């Protein structure tokens, strides 16, 4: 029984050691790939600044007033049913 426990502990230590070494290699490989990609990739194009968000998008002029009124009523009904 004592020999069996000794073999089990040896096997457990070996398995945990292999997993630990694999994780270290994985982290190092990820860091290396990240550095290579940042070094050899082209720079990102500058994005233009967005316009003010205060403006509300206006509805197109072709919206039928009856449809707009129906949408307003549906939104009001939904909000009245789902108040928190």
C-alpha positions in Angstrom: 0.0 0.0 0.0 2.8 2.4 0.8 4.5 1.8 -2.5 1.2 2.4 -4.3 0.7 5.8 -2.6 4.3 6.8 -3.4 3.7 6.0 -7.1 0.4 8.0 -7.0 2.2 11.0 -5.5 5.0 10.8 -8.1 2.5 10.6 -10.9 0.5 13.5 -9.5 3.6 15.7 -9.2 4.8 14.8 -12.7 1.4 15.6 -14.2 1.1 18.9 -12.3 4.7 19.8 -13.4 3.9 19.1 -17.1 0.8 21.3 -16.9 2.7 24.1 -15.2 5.4 24.0 -17.8 2.9 24.0 -20.6 1.1 27.0 -19.2 4.4 28.9 -18.8 5.3 28.1 -22.5 1.8 29.2 -23.6 2.1 32.6 -21.8 5.5 33.2 -23.3 4.3 32.3 -26.8 1.3 34.6 -26.4 3.6 37.5 -25.3 6.0 36.8 -28.2 3.2 36.8 -30.8 1.7 40.0 -29.4 5.1 41.8 -29.6 5.7 40.5 -33.2 2.2 41.6 -34.3 2.6 45.1 -32.8 6.0 45.5 -34.4 5.2 44.3 -37.9 1.6 45.4 -38.3 0.7 48.5 -40.2 -0.4 51.5 -38.0 -4.1 52.0 -37.6 -5.6 54.8 -39.7 -6.6 57.9 -37.7 -10.4 57.9 -37.1 -12.1 61.2 -37.6 -13.8 62.7 -34.5 -17.5 62.1 -34.3 -19.9 65.0 -34.6 -21.8 66.1 -31.6 -24.1 63.5 -30.2 -26.5 66.1 -29.0 -28.2 66.2 -32.4 -31.1 63.9 -32.8 -31.4 62.2 -36.2 -34.4 63.6 -37.9 -37.0 61.4 -39.5 -37.2 61.4 -43.2 -39.8 63.7 -44.7 -41.5 60.7 -46.5 -42.9 59.3 -43.2 -46.7 59.2 -43.2 -48.1 61.2 -40.2 -50.6 58.4 -39.5 -47.8 55.9 -39.3 -45.7 58.2 -37.0 -48.8 58.6 -34.7 -49.3 54.9 -34.6 -45.7 54.3 -33.6 -45.9 57.0 -30.9 -49.0 55.3 -29.4 -47.3 51.8 -29.6 -44.3 53.1 -27.7 -46.4 54.8 -25.1 -48.4 51.6 -24.6 -45.2 49.5 -24.3 -43.7 51.9 -21.8 -46.9 52.0 -19.7 -46.9 48.2 -19.5 -43.2 47.8 -18.7 -42.7 50.5 -16.0 -40.1 49.6 -13.4 
